[in-house]
Amino acid sequence: MTSKMLDGFGAVNESITINRCDNGWVVDVDGEIDNNWKSVKMICISEEELFGILKEWNELKLTT
């Protein structure tokens, strides 16, 4: 993965939702972008994309 999927998030919620679909996964991430609470859904079609998002999420600061 060459670009960060979670760019813009200053902090993220302590949990995320991953739903498996026929052709991949839907990942729902909540957090703060520019001091506003946002919810973002992303579609991953490969395990590499999914694991990349999980790694990025794990490296971000948690919301308080």
Summary of the structure (lengths in Angstrom):
residues: 64
radius of gyration: 11.4
end to end distance: 28.9
largest distance: 35.2
contacts: 155
relative contact order: 0.31
helix: 20%
strand: 45%
